[in-house]
Amino acid sequence: MKPSLQPGVATTARVAIDRERTIDFMGDKARVYATPALVRDIEVACRELLLQHLDAGEDSVGTRVELDHTGATLMGMQVELQITIAEVAGR
């Protein structure tokens, strides 16, 4: 890993909520951002930030998720994911 991988390094990712990211089991009028899609978008945003600070051949994957998804986001809206490295421990 590069020395630039330090606590406090941050980025913001913006995600447009398209049909693929919404639930489908409550009909078209209730198409809201699905929690599994949110988790995936967070995972991708975190990885993209980390890749900027990793050496060639290194990669990362999440190992733990704790999330409160408390607000419905309608299809067509945008969300902003604020990603911050809180700690660097080990590899």
C-alpha positions as CSV (number, residue, x, y, z in Angstrom):
1,M,0.0,0.0,0.0
2,K,1.1,3.5,-0.7
3,P,2.0,5.9,2.2
4,S,-1.0,8.1,1.1
5,L,-3.4,5.6,2.6
6,Q,-4.0,7.4,5.9
7,P,-6.9,8.0,8.2
8,G,-8.9,11.0,7.1
9,V,-8.5,10.4,3.3
10,A,-12.0,10.9,1.9
11,T,-14.1,11.1,-1.2
12,T,-17.7,11.6,-2.2
13,A,-19.5,9.3,-4.7
14,R,-22.8,10.3,-6.3
15,V,-25.2,7.6,-7.4
16,A,-28.3,8.0,-9.6
17,I,-31.1,5.7,-8.4
18,D,-32.1,3.8,-11.5
19,R,-34.5,1.0,-11.9
20,E,-31.9,-1.7,-11.3
21,R,-31.2,-0.3,-7.8
22,T,-34.8,-0.3,-6.7
23,I,-37.0,-2.9,-5.1
24,D,-39.5,-4.6,-7.4
25,F,-41.8,-6.5,-5.0
26,M,-44.2,-3.6,-4.1
27,G,-45.1,-2.5,-7.6
28,D,-43.8,0.4,-9.8
29,K,-45.3,3.1,-7.5
30,A,-43.1,1.9,-4.6
31,R,-39.8,1.7,-6.5
32,V,-37.3,2.8,-3.9
33,Y,-33.5,2.3,-3.4
34,A,-33.0,-1.3,-2.3
35,T,-30.8,-1.8,0.8
36,P,-28.7,-4.5,-0.9
37,A,-28.1,-2.0,-3.8
38,L,-27.0,0.6,-1.2
39,V,-24.6,-1.8,0.4
40,R,-23.1,-2.7,-3.0
41,D,-22.8,1.0,-4.0
42,I,-21.0,1.7,-0.6
43,E,-18.7,-1.3,-1.3
44,V,-17.8,-0.1,-4.8
45,A,-17.2,3.5,-3.6
46,C,-14.9,2.3,-0.8
47,R,-13.0,0.1,-3.1
48,E,-12.6,2.9,-5.7
49,L,-11.1,5.2,-3.0
50,L,-8.8,2.5,-1.7
51,L,-7.5,1.5,-5.2
52,Q,-6.1,5.0,-5.5
53,H,-3.9,4.3,-2.5
54,L,-2.9,0.7,-3.1
55,D,0.0,-0.7,-5.1
56,A,-0.3,-2.6,-8.3
57,G,-1.7,-6.1,-7.6
58,E,-3.4,-5.1,-4.3
59,D,-7.1,-4.9,-3.9
60,S,-9.7,-4.8,-1.1
61,V,-13.1,-6.2,-0.2
62,G,-15.4,-5.3,2.7
63,T,-15.7,-7.8,5.6
64,R,-18.3,-6.2,7.8
65,V,-21.3,-4.0,7.3
66,E,-23.4,-2.1,9.9
67,L,-26.1,0.0,8.3
68,D,-29.3,1.8,9.2
69,H,-31.2,2.5,6.0
70,T,-33.9,4.8,7.3
71,G,-35.1,6.9,4.4
72,A,-36.7,5.9,1.2
73,T,-35.0,7.2,-1.9
74,L,-37.2,7.2,-5.0
75,M,-36.1,6.1,-8.4
76,G,-34.7,9.0,-10.3
77,M,-33.2,10.7,-7.3
78,Q,-29.5,10.9,-6.5
79,V,-27.7,9.9,-3.3
80,E,-24.3,11.1,-2.1
81,L,-22.0,8.6,-0.3
82,Q,-19.3,10.2,1.8
83,I,-16.5,7.8,2.3
84,T,-13.7,8.4,4.9
85,I,-10.9,6.1,5.9
86,A,-11.2,5.9,9.7
87,E,-8.2,3.6,10.5
88,V,-5.4,1.8,8.7
89,A,-4.4,-1.4,10.6
90,G,-2.4,-4.2,9.1
91,R,-2.5,-4.9,5.4
